Amino acid sequence: SIARSKLASHLKICQKQKEKNEIELASFFQENINAGGAGDKKTHVQTAPVDMNFFLSSNDSGVIFEKKKIWATHAERHTEQAVSIVRLIPRHIAENAVFIDVGSGRGCLAAAVRSLYPDAPLLLIDHDARRNKFDRHLRRSDFSRIKCDLKDLNLQGIPFLQEKTKIVAIAKHLCGAATDYALKAITSFHGRISAIAIATCCHHRCHWDQYVGRDYLPNPSYFHSAVKYAPWSNIEEKHSPHQNHQERLSSQEREEESATHNDDLFVLGDNTTSRFSKCILGRRCKHVIDRGRLEYLRNFGYNVRLEPYCPRSISPENSCLLAVKE
């Protein structure tokens, strides 16, 4: 912490402040260009009870329960996910395309691109600097990394992309509203992006004001319900039918269960629903949020679908927004 009396002098030498100033002067920086979501905010719509059948009737293509596979290492699981996402891109599009990894982090997804397409040009975008990056392995050919919040990213201002004719946008576990920022950045790029594969996560961190799929939902109450119940999708991790009931509970959970026999149930409207149904509802709520995003992309001429890219034993957040230009 800095004393208020010394703040002005500190900012003159602060490395973080220098980096911030450099980003704001960059050609790709345009403050809040991707904020605000898309579609009618429906503030005039009178709040009404949410029909939960809207969620339960949604087709969830993901697997709810499955037998667990033991993976040797944490790195192995992440590599499996990254390669699976890249393989969703049709090969005739991926070949000779430049890949934009939005929310790139350490660059694991970009490394998976290079494992499948060794000469692919790469552009990595992230709001933060990371240690132990894959960059030193990726710089051997056409490569660039920029630091910018997706909310402020203008792809038209990136020199690396100016001469590129075929572009693919990818992301792995793009958290909450960051997915909406990325989709707005992509669709603002004058239709130059041929394919999109974005694995979403953290739906409970989505915001109505930033959501691009507002026209898909009847009113804001449906969105807020989806955000509220989305975390239930992970209940299965504790309550898989492939485990013995006593084995899957810790000693503390056994005590709590014996004290509250009715904890297995919850009341939603007029329905009493089991933990298993909670899990299904959570999955469907995530599906509805992502379906709105797909409908947004459809309006820009993309063929879209929600694709499970790996087993839930590898990652419970295993849905990928896949869009290919018609």
C-alpha positions in Angstrom: 0.0 0.0 0.0 1.1 3.6 -0.7 0.4 6.6 1.4 -1.9 9.1 -0.2 0.7 11.8 0.0 3.1 9.7 -2.0 0.6 8.3 -4.6 1.3 10.9 -7.3 5.1 10.3 -7.2 4.6 6.6 -7.1 2.5 6.5 -10.2 5.3 8.0 -12.2 7.5 5.0 -11.6 4.9 2.3 -11.1 5.4 -0.5 -13.6 1.7 -1.6 -13.5 0.7 2.0 -14.4 3.2 2.1 -17.2 1.8 -1.1 -18.6 -1.8 0.2 -18.3 -0.9 3.4 -20.2 0.8 1.4 -22.9 -2.2 -0.8 -23.4 -4.6 2.2 -23.6 -2.4 3.8 -26.3 -2.4 0.6 -28.4 -4.4 0.5 -31.7 -6.4 -2.5 -30.5 -7.6 -0.8 -27.3 -11.1 0.8 -27.3 -12.6 1.1 -23.9 -15.8 -0.9 -23.3 -16.2 -1.6 -27.1 -17.6 -5.1 -26.3 -19.6 -4.2 -23.2 -23.3 -3.9 -23.1 -24.3 -7.3 -24.4 -26.8 -7.6 -27.3 -30.5 -7.6 -27.7 -33.4 -6.0 -25.8 -32.8 -5.7 -22.1 -36.6 -6.1 -21.6 -36.6 -3.7 -18.6 -40.2 -2.9 -19.6 -41.3 -6.6 -19.3 -43.2 -7.1 -16.1 -41.5 -9.7 -13.9 -43.5 -13.0 -14.0 -43.0 -16.5 -12.5 -40.5 -18.5 -14.4 -41.8 -21.7 -16.1 -39.0 -24.2 -15.2 -40.2 -26.4 -18.1 -38.4 -23.9 -20.3 -35.1 -25.2 -18.9 -36.1 -28.9 -18.5 -37.3 -29.1 -22.1 -33.9 -27.9 -23.3 -31.9 -30.6 -25.0 -28.7 -31.2 -23.1 -26.2 -33.0 -25.3 -23.7 -33.6 -22.4 -23.4 -36.8 -20.5 -24.8 -36.6 -17.0 -23.2 -39.6 -15.4 -20.4 -41.8 -16.5 -17.8 -44.1 -15.1 -14.7 -42.2 -14.0 -11.4 -42.6 -15.7 -8.2 -42.0 -13.7 -5.8 -39.6 -15.4 -2.2 -39.7 -14.6 -1.5 -36.0 -14.2 -3.2 -32.6 -14.0 -1.4 -31.7 -17.2 -2.6 -34.7 -19.1 -6.2 -33.8 -18.4 -5.7 -30.2 -19.7 -3.9 -31.5 -22.8 -6.7 -33.9 -23.6 -9.3 -31.0 -23.3 -7.2 -28.6 -25.4 -6.7 -31.1 -28.2 -10.3 -32.1 -28.2 -11.4 -28.4 -28.6 -9.1 -27.9 -31.6 -10.2 -31.1 -33.3 -13.8 -29.7 -33.3 -12.7 -27.2 -36.0 -13.3 -28.8 -39.5 -9.9 -29.6 -40.9 -10.5 -27.8 -44.2 -11.0 -24.6 -42.3 -8.2 -25.2 -39.7 -5.5 -25.8 -42.3 -3.7 -22.6 -43.3 -5.8 -20.6 -40.8 -4.5 -18.2 -38.2 -5.7 -19.1 -34.7 -6.8 -16.5 -32.1 -6.7 -17.8 -28.6 -8.9 -15.5 -26.5 -8.4 -15.6 -22.8 -5.2 -17.6 -23.6 -3.7 -17.8 -20.1 -0.5 -19.8 -20.3 -1.1 -20.8 -23.9 -2.0 -24.5 -23.4 -4.7 -24.3 -26.1 -2.4 -22.7 -28.5 0.2 -25.4 -27.8 -2.5 -28.0 -28.8 -3.0 -26.1 -32.1 0.7 -26.4 -32.9 0.6 -30.1 -32.0 -2.0 -30.6 -34.8 -1.0 -27.8 -37.2 2.7 -27.1 -36.6 2.9 -24.1 -38.9 -0.3 -22.4 -37.8 0.1 -18.6 -37.1 -1.0 -17.9 -33.5 -2.4 -14.8 -31.8 -2.8 -15.1 -28.0 -4.9 -12.5 -26.1 -5.2 -12.3 -22.3 -5.9 -9.6 -19.8 -3.1 -10.6 -17.5 0.5 -11.7 -17.7 1.2 -15.3 -16.7 4.2 -17.2 -15.5 5.4 -20.5 -17.0 3.9 -19.7 -20.3 4.2 -22.0 -23.4 5.3 -19.0 -25.4 9.0 -20.0 -25.7 7.8 -23.2 -27.4 5.4 -21.3 -29.7 7.7 -18.5 -30.9 9.5 -20.7 -33.4 7.1 -19.5 -36.2 4.4 -16.9 -36.8 3.3 -15.9 -33.2 2.1 -12.9 -31.3 0.7 -12.2 -27.8 -1.1 -9.1 -26.7 -2.3 -8.0 -23.3 -5.8 -6.6 -23.3 -9.2 -7.1 -21.5 -11.7 -8.7 -23.9 -14.1 -5.9 -22.9 -11.8 -3.4 -24.6 -10.5 -5.4 -27.5 -10.9 -4.2 -31.1 -9.6 -6.9 -33.4 -9.5 -4.5 -36.3 -6.7 -2.7 -34.6 -4.3 -5.6 -34.4 -1.6 -5.4 -37.2 -1.0 -9.2 -36.9 -4.4 -9.9 -38.4 -4.4 -7.3 -41.2 -3.1 -9.6 -44.0 -4.8 -12.8 -42.7 -7.6 -14.1 -44.9 -8.7 -17.2 -42.9 -9.1 -16.8 -39.1 -10.3 -19.2 -36.3 -11.2 -18.1 -32.8 -10.8 -20.5 -29.9 -10.9 -20.5 -26.1 -10.8 -22.9 -23.3 -12.9 -22.2 -20.2 -13.7 -18.6 -20.9 -15.2 -17.5 -17.7 -18.7 -16.0 -17.3 -19.2 -12.7 -19.2 -15.8 -13.0 -20.8 -17.5 -15.3 -23.4 -19.9 -12.5 -24.2 -17.2 -9.9 -24.6 -15.3 -12.3 -26.9 -18.3 -13.0 -29.1 -19.0 -9.3 -29.5 -15.3 -8.8 -30.5 -15.5 -11.6 -33.0 -18.8 -10.5 -34.6 -17.5 -6.9 -34.9 -14.7 -8.1 -37.1 -16.7 -7.8 -40.3 -17.3 -11.5 -40.8 -13.6 -12.3 -41.2 -13.6 -15.2 -38.7 -14.4 -18.5 -40.4 -14.9 -20.7 -37.3 -15.3 -20.4 -33.5 -14.8 -23.0 -30.8 -15.2 -21.6 -27.3 -15.5 -23.8 -24.2 -17.6 -21.9 -21.7 -17.5 -22.1 -17.9 -18.6 -20.3 -14.7 -22.1 -19.5 -15.9 -22.9 -18.3 -12.4 -20.7 -15.3 -13.2 -22.6 -14.2 -16.3 -24.4 -10.8 -16.2 -27.7 -9.8 -18.0 -26.3 -6.4 -18.9 -23.4 -8.1 -20.8 -25.2 -11.2 -22.2 -25.4 -11.4 -26.0 -28.3 -13.8 -26.0 -31.0 -11.6 -24.4 -33.4 -12.0 -27.4 -33.5 -15.7 -26.9 -35.0 -15.5 -23.4 -38.6 -14.4 -22.6 -37.5 -12.0 -19.8 -34.6 -11.3 -17.5 -36.1 -13.6 -14.8 -35.3 -16.6 -16.9 -31.6 -15.5 -17.2 -31.3 -14.9 -13.4 -32.9 -18.3 -12.7 -30.4 -20.0 -15.1 -27.5 -18.2 -13.4 -28.8 -19.2 -10.0 -29.3 -22.9 -10.7 -26.3 -23.5 -13.1 -23.9 -24.5 -10.2 -26.2 -27.5 -9.5 -24.7 -29.2 -12.5 -21.7 -30.3 -10.3 -23.8 -32.0 -7.7 -23.1 -35.3 -9.5 -19.4 -35.1 -8.5 -20.5 -36.0 -5.0 -23.4 -38.2 -5.9 -22.5 -40.4 -8.8 -24.5 -43.6 -9.1 -21.2 -45.5 -9.9 -20.2 -45.0 -6.3 -21.4 -46.7 -3.2 -23.6 -44.3 -1.2 -21.5 -44.5 2.0 -18.2 -44.4 0.1 -19.0 -41.1 -1.7 -19.7 -39.3 1.6 -17.2 -38.0 4.0 -17.6 -38.7 7.7 -19.0 -35.2 8.3 -21.5 -35.7 5.4 -22.6 -39.0 6.9 -23.3 -37.3 10.2 -25.2 -34.5 8.4 -27.2 -36.9 6.4 -28.3 -38.9 9.4 -29.3 -35.7 11.1 -31.3 -34.4 8.1 -32.9 -37.2 6.1 -34.8 -34.7 4.0 -31.7 -33.0 2.7 -31.9 -35.1 -0.4 -34.8 -33.0 -1.6 -35.5 -29.4 -2.5 -38.7 -27.6 -3.4 -39.0 -25.7 -6.7 -42.4 -24.2 -7.2 -44.8 -27.1 -6.8 -42.2 -29.8 -7.5 -40.1 -31.8 -5.0 -36.9 -32.7 -6.8 -34.1 -35.1 -6.0 -30.4 -34.3 -6.1 -30.1 -36.1 -9.4 -32.8 -33.8 -10.9 -30.9 -30.8 -9.5 -27.9 -31.9 -11.5 -30.0 -32.2 -14.6 -31.6 -28.8 -14.1 -28.1 -27.2 -13.6 -26.9 -28.7 -16.8 -30.0 -27.5 -18.7 -29.6 -24.0 -17.2 -26.1 -23.8 -18.6 -27.4 -25.1 -21.9 -30.0 -22.4 -22.1 -27.4 -19.6 -21.4 -25.1 -21.0 -24.1 -28.1 -21.6 -26.5 -28.7 -17.8 -26.4 -25.1 -17.2 -27.4 -25.4 -19.6 -30.3 -28.6 -17.8 -31.5 -26.6 -14.6 -31.4 -24.0 -16.1 -33.7 -26.6 -17.6 -36.0 -27.7 -14.0 -36.8 -24.2 -13.4 -38.2 -24.4 -16.3 -40.7 -22.8 -19.1 -38.7 -23.9 -22.7 -38.5 -24.0 -23.4 -34.8 -24.2 -26.2 -32.2 -23.3 -26.9 -28.6 -20.8 -29.7 -28.6 -19.5 -31.8 -25.6 -15.8 -31.9 -26.2 -14.6 -34.2 -23.5 -16.0 -36.6 -20.8 -17.2 -35.0 -17.6 -14.7 -37.1 -15.8 -12.0 -34.9 -17.3 -13.9 -31.6 -16.8 -17.5 -31.0 -15.6 -17.4 -27.8 -17.8 -17.3 -29.8 -21.0 -19.6 -27.8 -23.4 -18.1 -25.9 -26.4 -19.8 -23.3 -28.5 -19.0 -24.3 -32.1 -19.8 -22.0 -35.0 -18.7 -22.3 -38.6 -19.3 -19.7 -41.3 -21.8 -20.7 -44.0 
